[in-house]
């Protein structure tokens, strides 16, 4: 699929069954190329393929113009260098000598002194085999290309996390940017030690490495950067899950205290704790609910969790009788206001990572500090999730049903993952209805 929509015929004209690129050139390019309009056949009648070819040609023109103006970025210079090197290699391979004692070389057919600077560097690289440092892909350039890649849709939160991981690593190295090929395992081990020494958890550090590894993989396989020493961010055996302490559950008195403290509140500041208790959903899943996520399945009103921390997070959770009326009332108000999100407070939250929950997570932490005594227990909004799962388990609800409500790993075979749609919504509702304050001590 092309970067644009299949119907995007920008700078394309069809002649007969073939698509042609037709582009008016800027004054800089027109002077350099000796023509005002570029006309070039894509040699295909397939519009998607023509779009891909057009995008590459326009990108090359952009690189050339930036070079002519002296404004080419490091990434553009690298791309022009690699293209020039490939073309020179093809030329060298095509040369045929009539005298085996005096083979024809590139220097016999091309005067490197007359080539632009980047092509001169490419010429030397063909003979010497090395890539000059200025054309080596840097970590920042790889990240930017990874973020812009049309091959995979990147969630704002993932982009933000990987950018943070990059900034942490560069700060540790004391550099504004580094060539990827210069990063080795010794430096990465030092980075890990430094982060743990600053109090970062093993899970956090593992997340940094995962993001940096994704950037490295993109550079090596999508951008074809030559990285002979292997991915230095893999294989560090942090085993974060073994060191993670699970969240404790709330007592009945604590849930009642939280409900009482929020009873006079409006909107998300009243509904969020109740949704957490009666659904077991994660806070970001609840804060990200949209008007279109309140749906009916088999005659039962549900919350549709469209995305989450993993593929199992996608699910539809029946509304408990205790929250059904308030949620439907909130839905009516949201529709009347013409907003996208179920809660207007979440609608107003704008962050670069796209997350809606941090502001409300902080609010809930302050609320807990005023209403309950934690002592040495690990309590936060996620404790509602622990509490709901424990109640359903104690009530005899099978784990195979609970996982469809909470979005945990379902442990299904490949065939079941493809075809199994889970228990009926009546069964799911009956499981959710076991979540009651009276079930707590």
WOJO-V228502 format. One record per residue. N is the residue number from 1. RES is the residue in one small letter. OMEGA is omega in radians with two decimals (999 if undefined). Layout:
BEGIN
N RES OMEGA
N RES OMEGA
END
This chain:
BEGIN
1 x 3.14
2 x -3.14
3 x 3.12
4 x 3.06
5 x -3.13
6 x -3.10
7 x -3.11
8 x -3.12
9 x 3.10
10 x -3.14
11 x 3.10
12 x 3.05
13 x -3.13
14 x 3.07
15 x -3.02
16 x 3.13
17 x -3.06
18 x 3.10
19 x 3.10
20 x 3.02
21 x 3.09
22 x -3.03
23 x 3.04
24 x -3.05
25 x 3.06
26 x 3.12
27 x -3.13
28 x -3.14
29 x -3.13
30 x 3.14
31 x -3.09
32 x -3.06
33 x 3.10
34 x 3.08
35 x -3.08
36 x -3.09
37 x 3.05
38 x 3.03
39 x -3.04
40 x 3.12
41 x 3.02
42 x 3.14
43 x 3.09
44 x 3.05
45 x 3.13
46 x -3.04
47 x 3.13
48 x 3.14
49 x 3.10
50 x 3.11
51 x 3.13
52 x 3.13
53 x 3.11
54 x -3.12
55 x 3.13
56 x -3.13
57 x 3.14
58 x 3.08
59 x 3.11
60 x 3.10
61 x 3.11
62 x 3.10
63 x -3.11
64 x 3.14
65 x 3.11
66 x 3.12
67 x -3.12
68 x 3.14
69 x -3.09
70 x -3.07
71 x -3.07
72 x 3.09
73 x 3.12
74 x -3.13
75 x 3.11
76 x 3.12
77 x 3.13
78 x -3.11
79 x 3.13
80 x 3.11
81 x -3.11
82 x 3.11
83 x -3.14
84 x 3.13
85 x 3.12
86 x -3.14
87 x 3.13
88 x 3.09
89 x 3.10
90 x 3.11
91 x -3.14
92 x -3.12
93 x -3.08
94 x -3.10
95 x 3.12
96 x -3.14
97 x 3.10
98 x 3.13
99 x -3.10
100 x 3.14
101 x -3.12
102 x -3.08
103 x 3.12
104 x 3.10
105 x -3.14
106 x -3.09
107 x 3.10
108 x -3.09
109 x -3.12
110 x 3.06
111 x -3.07
112 x -3.12
113 x -3.12
114 x -3.12
115 x 3.00
116 x -3.03
117 x -3.10
118 x 3.14
119 x 3.04
120 x 3.11
121 x 3.12
122 x 3.12
123 x 3.13
124 x -3.13
125 x 3.12
126 x -3.10
127 x -3.02
128 x 3.09
129 x -3.12
130 x 3.04
131 x 3.12
132 x -3.07
133 x -3.07
134 x -3.14
135 x 3.07
136 x -3.11
137 x 3.12
138 x -3.12
139 x -3.13
140 x -3.13
141 x 3.11
142 x 3.11
143 x -3.12
144 x 3.12
145 x 3.09
146 x -3.13
147 x -3.07
148 x -3.05
149 x 3.12
150 x -3.04
151 x -3.11
152 x 3.09
153 x -3.12
154 x 3.08
155 x 3.13
156 x -3.12
157 x 3.12
158 x 3.10
159 x -3.10
160 x -3.13
161 x -3.12
162 x 3.08
163 x 3.10
164 x 3.12
165 x 3.12
166 x -3.11
167 x 3.11
168 x -3.13
169 x -3.13
170 x 3.10
171 x 3.10
172 x -3.13
173 x -3.12
174 x -3.11
175 x 3.03
176 x 3.11
177 x 3.11
178 x 3.02
179 x -3.12
180 x -3.07
181 x -3.12
182 x -3.11
183 x -3.14
184 x -3.07
185 x 3.12
186 x 3.12
187 x -3.13
188 x 3.09
189 x 3.08
190 x 3.10
191 x 3.13
192 x 3.14
193 x 3.14
194 x -3.12
195 x 3.11
196 x 3.11
197 x 3.10
198 x 3.11
199 x 3.08
200 x 3.12
201 x 3.09
202 x 3.13
203 x 3.12
204 x 3.14
205 x 3.09
206 x 3.09
207 x 3.08
208 x -3.10
209 x 3.12
210 x 3.12
211 x 3.13
212 x 3.10
213 x 3.12
214 x 3.11
215 x 3.12
216 x -3.13
217 x 3.11
218 x -3.13
219 x -3.06
220 x -3.01
221 x 3.14
222 x -3.12
223 x 3.06
224 x 3.03
225 x -3.13
226 x -3.10
227 x -2.95
228 x -2.98
229 x 3.09
230 x -3.08
231 x -3.07
232 x -3.10
233 x -3.11
234 x 2.97
235 x -3.12
236 x 2.98
237 x 3.10
238 x -3.12
239 x -3.05
240 x -3.06
241 x -3.13
242 x -3.09
243 x -3.09
244 x 3.08
245 x -3.10
246 x -3.12
247 x 3.08
248 x 3.12
249 x 3.10
250 x 2.96
251 x 3.12
252 x -3.12
253 x -3.13
254 x 3.10
255 x 3.12
256 x 3.13
257 x 3.11
258 x 3.12
259 x -3.13
260 x -3.11
261 x -3.11
262 x -3.02
263 x -3.13
264 x -3.14
265 x 3.11
266 x 3.02
267 x -3.04
268 x -3.09
269 x 3.00
270 x -2.98
271 x -3.02
272 x 3.12
273 x -3.12
274 x 3.06
275 x 3.12
276 x -3.10
277 x -3.01
278 x 3.07
279 x -3.06
280 x -3.11
281 x 3.10
282 x -3.04
283 x -3.13
284 x 3.08
285 x -3.11
286 x -3.14
287 x -3.11
288 x -3.12
289 x 3.09
290 x 3.13
291 x -3.11
292 x -3.13
293 x 3.05
294 x -2.95
295 x 3.04
296 x 3.07
297 x -3.13
298 x 3.10
299 x -3.08
300 x 3.12
301 x -3.06
302 x 2.90
303 x 3.07
304 x 3.06
305 x -3.01
306 x 3.14
307 x -3.13
308 x -3.03
309 x 3.09
310 x -3.04
311 x 3.12
312 x -3.10
313 x 3.12
314 x -3.05
315 x 3.10
316 x -3.00
317 x 3.11
318 x 3.11
319 x 3.07
320 x 3.13
321 x -3.11
322 x -3.09
323 x -3.07
324 x -3.10
325 x 3.12
326 x -3.14
327 x 3.13
328 x 3.08
329 x 3.09
330 x 3.11
331 x 3.14
332 x -3.14
333 x -3.13
334 x 3.11
335 x -3.14
336 x -3.13
337 x 3.12
338 x -3.12
339 x -3.11
340 x -3.06
341 x -3.12
342 x -3.13
343 x -3.11
344 x 3.12
345 x 3.09
346 x 3.11
347 x -3.07
348 x -3.11
349 x -3.13
350 x 3.10
351 x -3.12
352 x -3.14
353 x 3.08
354 x -3.09
355 x 3.13
356 x -2.92
357 x -2.99
358 x -3.13
359 x -3.08
360 x 3.03
361 x 3.10
362 x 3.09
363 x -3.11
364 x 3.10
365 x 3.10
366 x 3.12
367 x 3.14
368 x -3.11
369 x -3.12
370 x -2.96
371 x -3.08
372 x 3.11
373 x -3.08
374 x -2.99
375 x -3.12
376 x -3.12
377 x 3.13
378 x -3.06
379 x 3.03
380 x -3.13
381 x -3.13
382 x 3.12
383 x 3.03
384 x -3.14
385 x 3.08
386 x -3.11
387 x -3.11
388 x -3.13
389 x 3.14
390 x 3.14
391 x -3.13
392 x 3.11
393 x 3.13
394 x -3.14
395 x 3.09
396 x 3.11
397 x -3.09
398 x -3.13
399 x -3.13
400 x 3.06
401 x -3.09
402 x -3.07
403 x 3.10
404 x 3.11
405 x -3.04
406 x 3.12
407 x 3.07
408 x 3.10
409 x -3.03
410 x 3.04
411 x -3.09
412 x 3.01
413 x -3.14
414 x -3.14
415 x -3.13
416 x 3.12
417 x -3.12
418 x -2.95
419 x -3.07
420 x 3.14
421 x 3.05
422 x -3.14
423 x 3.12
424 x 3.14
425 x 3.02
426 x 3.11
427 x 3.13
428 x 3.13
429 x 3.12
430 x 3.10
431 x 3.14
432 x -3.11
433 x 3.07
434 x 3.14
435 x -3.10
436 x 3.08
437 x -3.09
438 x -3.13
439 x -3.14
440 x 3.10
441 x 999
END
